[in-house]
Amino acid sequence: MDRRHSLLRRAPMVVLILAILIGALPTRAQAQTPARYFSQTGHYLKGVFRTYWESKGGVAIFGLPITEEYIRRADGKLVQYFERARFELRVQNNQGFVDLGRLGAEVTGIQQPSGAMGGAFKAYWQRYGGTAIFGVPLTNEYGEVQSDGRTHTVQWTERAKFELWGSEVRLSLLGRLLAPPQLLAAWPADTQPGAPLDEDGVPLPTGAGSDSYGSTSAAARVVPASGAPGQVFTIQGEGFQAGEPVTLWLTSPDMKVRSIKRKPTASGAGSITGSQVSFTSGDFSNGRWAISARGEKSGRVAIGYFTVIGAVGDPNKLGEMLHTTLQPMGRGSIAPLAAVPGSAFVFSAAGFDPNEEVGVWLTKPNGAGLESVSDGAVQRDGGGGMRVVVKPQANLQGVWLATAQGKNTKRAVTALFKLTSDFYAPIGTPRPANRNGSVSPAEGGQSTQFNLGGSGFRASEQAELWVTTPDGSYYLMGNVQANKSGRIAYTVKFTLQNALGVYGYHYRGLSSGNRVDLYMTFNGTP
């Protein structure tokens, strides 16, 4: 069955959802329906989801939005992911209500409530919404090694994972573990989707049941379909409304948005191909890029893909372990821990006074100077925490230091990170040999499910996991647990939003020191 027929089958549900979002909500849910844009993640929040988010805890409880609203294929529900939560729209008597996804149960696989809450976790649970927000406990408290290399008390509930850092309760970013990767791509600040996306990341039409499901859908592409850095690419497209301006933007393999200043006008036949809009991939990273085109009058959106293929990486460096030498000082973290020059990093810190302004700056490698970070870029959560996206302006490879300091208390939190090309492994990079495990298959495309397996750990041992990606990033992912036979199993699937090349999944047993290094190549083929 083709995609159009699949969408048409769901058209009544889409019509109802759009009606709910536009104006059929009860009065209490209509007070704050305009879209709000979050530059930190490049996503919008609006309607009943925005009302719920702002009234039930905002960033501190749910985190920032990390996808747009989309129609979940499994049940036709409208959902949106946040860093710590998933909102789901429930329609009852033509009114919209927000349900929260059971992320804790989905991550752990535990379905039956167990355990009891006490101490700081119980106080936090009661203060910020109890069962309605977090659900009931799934486990008792237990110790788990976190990103700072220390053991912290944690506890799972149906919708959250509680972590105790000193006297501060934190909530894990479970939404980032479960959000569909193809929906993470950022949108420009001046171009929001005209309607909910589908699960493939493509905007649904603004009028369910209209011909916009088929004959008037837009298309976009780049010619040539691949090239080396420095290649001149030309944008083509059709299916737009005659005479309408078309906004264009690019999305990189690591989900960063680049605007295209030129705005072509669709011809009488709805085409922008004759406009000869071109760009040069001079500093583009290797991998799969996206070109997006949106008609300003019709709201039709088209997405095409092209690949940049440049120099290959050094496979001998992909297994290096960095995080043991890049430890934060104080209650802070940074992600990724390493990336190629020109990359952005998310720096988070806590322990400041709730209303205190926090200054942030970067120290260059080997004390080569400082880079300031605008105060306006720092986002405070109102509870003594802050978050900021930093991007070193100097492309100096080496270890950098991010510092956050309270302007009143002078408390400081620091985090080390590294600019390096050591982990860069685009298409063409030879795949290193696996250590103490295997991946099946070793190479695949969009429909491939990679099955990872490793051995040599102690029974039920905790192991830290870090991932290296083809675009050169190094992410510390947290801990996993081996089974009673000392084995770890993992399943991975990639989409066109993921970089092309060699991925490395690396494990180290916290008590045995056993290393497992597993490598696979994602080639992007259908």
RASUL-V978971 format. One record per backbone hydrogen bond with DSSP energy under -0.5 kcal/mol. CO is the residue of the C=O (numbers start at 1). NH is the residue of the N-H. E is the energy in kcal/mol with one decimal. If there is no record, write none. Layout:
co	nh	e
CO	NH	E
CO	NH	E
This chain:
co	nh	e
2	6	-1.8
3	7	-2.3
4	8	-2.7
5	9	-2.0
6	10	-0.8
7	10	-0.7
8	11	-1.2
10	13	-0.6
10	14	-2.1
11	15	-2.8
12	16	-2.1
13	17	-2.5
14	18	-2.8
15	19	-2.3
16	20	-2.4
17	21	-2.5
18	22	-2.4
19	23	-2.5
19	24	-2.0
26	29	-1.7
27	30	-1.8
30	33	-0.6
33	47	-1.6
36	45	-1.8
37	39	-0.7
38	41	-1.0
38	42	-2.5
38	43	-1.2
42	187	-3.2
43	38	-2.5
45	36	-2.6
46	49	-0.8
46	50	-1.5
47	51	-2.1
48	52	-2.4
49	53	-2.6
50	54	-2.6
51	55	-1.5
52	56	-1.6
53	58	-2.6
57	60	-0.8
57	61	-0.7
58	61	-0.6
58	62	-2.8
58	63	-0.8
59	63	-1.1
62	84	-2.8
62	85	-0.5
64	83	-1.8
69	197	-2.4
70	72	-0.7
70	79	-2.7
71	199	-0.5
72	76	-2.4
77	72	-3.2
77	79	-0.5
78	89	-2.9
79	70	-2.5
80	87	-2.8
81	66	-2.2
81	67	-1.2
83	175	-1.4
83	176	-1.2
85	82	-3.4
86	101	-2.7
87	80	-1.9
88	90	-0.5
88	99	-3.1
89	91	-0.5
90	92	-0.6
90	97	-2.3
92	95	-1.3
95	92	-2.8
97	90	-3.3
97	99	-0.5
99	88	-2.6
101	103	-1.7
102	106	-2.1
103	107	-2.5
104	108	-2.2
105	109	-2.2
109	111	-0.6
118	121	-0.8
118	122	-1.3
119	123	-2.1
120	124	-2.3
121	125	-2.9
122	126	-2.6
123	127	-2.2
124	128	-2.2
125	130	-3.3
126	129	-0.8
129	132	-1.0
129	133	-0.6
130	133	-0.7
130	134	-2.8
130	135	-0.7
131	135	-1.2
134	159	-2.4
136	158	-1.9
137	114	-1.8
142	154	-2.8
144	152	-2.9
146	149	-2.4
150	146	-2.6
150	152	-0.5
152	144	-2.4
153	164	-2.4
154	142	-2.0
155	162	-3.3
156	138	-2.8
156	139	-1.4
158	104	-0.8
158	105	-2.0
160	157	-3.1
161	172	-2.4
162	155	-1.8
163	165	-0.7
163	170	-3.2
164	153	-0.5
164	166	-0.7
165	168	-2.3
168	165	-3.1
170	163	-2.8
172	174	-1.7
173	176	-0.6
173	177	-0.7
174	177	-0.7
174	178	-1.3
175	179	-2.2
180	183	-2.1
181	184	-1.5
188	191	-1.4
196	204	-2.7
197	71	-2.6
198	201	-2.2
202	198	-2.5
206	208	-0.5
207	210	-2.3
210	213	-1.2
211	214	-1.6
211	216	-1.4
214	217	-2.0
219	238	-1.6
221	236	-2.5
223	234	-2.6
225	307	-2.2
227	309	-2.3
228	231	-2.1
231	233	-0.6
231	281	-2.3
233	279	-2.1
234	223	-2.7
235	277	-0.5
236	221	-2.2
237	272	-2.6
237	273	-0.9
238	219	-2.7
241	244	-2.0
244	266	-2.7
245	296	-2.7
247	294	-2.4
248	260	-1.7
249	292	-2.9
250	258	-2.9
251	290	-2.3
252	255	-2.1
255	186	-0.8
256	252	-2.8
258	250	-3.4
259	261	-0.5
260	248	-0.5
262	264	-0.6
264	246	-2.6
266	243	-1.6
267	243	-0.6
267	270	-2.1
270	240	-2.3
271	267	-2.7
272	275	-1.3
273	276	-1.3
276	278	-0.6
277	235	-3.0
279	233	-2.9
280	282	-1.2
281	230	-1.1
281	284	-0.7
287	289	-0.6
287	308	-2.5
289	306	-2.0
290	251	-2.2
291	304	-2.6
292	249	-1.9
293	302	-2.7
294	247	-2.5
295	299	-1.9
300	295	-2.7
302	293	-2.5
304	291	-2.6
306	289	-3.3
307	227	-1.9
307	309	-0.5
308	287	-2.6
308	310	-0.5
313	315	-0.7
314	317	-1.7
315	318	-0.8
317	320	-1.5
320	322	-0.6
322	325	-2.1
322	326	-0.6
328	330	-0.5
329	414	-2.2
330	332	-1.7
331	350	-2.0
333	348	-2.6
335	346	-3.2
337	418	-2.2
338	474	-2.2
339	420	-2.4
340	343	-1.5
345	347	-0.6
345	390	-3.0
346	335	-1.7
346	348	-0.5
347	388	-2.2
348	333	-2.2
349	386	-2.8
353	356	-1.7
354	384	-0.5
357	407	-2.8
359	405	-2.6
360	373	-1.5
361	403	-2.6
362	364	-0.5
362	371	-2.6
363	401	-1.8
364	367	-1.3
365	368	-1.3
369	364	-2.9
371	362	-3.0
373	360	-0.5
374	377	-1.4
375	378	-1.1
378	380	-0.6
379	387	-2.0
384	351	-0.5
384	352	-2.4
385	381	-2.1
386	349	-2.1
387	379	-2.8
388	347	-2.9
388	390	-0.6
390	345	-3.1
394	396	-1.2
395	397	-0.6
398	419	-2.5
400	417	-2.0
401	363	-2.7
402	415	-2.1
403	361	-1.9
404	413	-2.6
405	359	-2.6
406	410	-1.3
411	406	-2.6
413	404	-2.7
414	329	-2.5
415	402	-2.9
417	400	-3.4
418	339	-1.9
418	420	-0.7
419	398	-2.3
421	424	-1.5
423	472	-0.6
425	502	-2.7
426	429	-2.3
435	517	-1.5
436	455	-2.2
438	453	-2.2
440	451	-2.5
442	521	-2.3
444	523	-2.7
444	524	-0.6
445	448	-1.3
448	450	-0.6
449	451	-0.5
450	452	-0.6
450	492	-2.5
451	440	-2.0
452	490	-2.3
453	438	-2.2
454	488	-2.4
458	461	-2.1
461	482	-3.0
462	510	-2.7
463	480	-3.0
464	508	-1.7
465	477	-2.5
465	478	-0.8
466	506	-2.8
467	475	-2.8
468	504	-2.6
469	472	-2.3
470	425	-1.9
473	469	-2.0
474	337	-2.6
474	338	-1.0
475	467	-2.6
475	477	-0.7
478	465	-2.8
480	463	-3.2
483	460	-2.3
483	486	-2.0
486	457	-2.0
487	483	-2.6
488	454	-2.6
490	452	-3.5
492	450	-3.1
495	498	-2.0
500	427	-0.6
501	522	-2.8
503	520	-1.9
504	468	-2.3
504	506	-0.6
505	518	-2.5
506	466	-2.3
507	516	-2.1
508	464	-2.3
509	513	-1.3
514	509	-2.5
516	507	-2.9
517	435	-2.6
518	505	-2.8
520	503	-2.9
520	522	-0.5
521	444	-2.1
521	523	-0.6
522	501	-2.1
525	446	-3.0
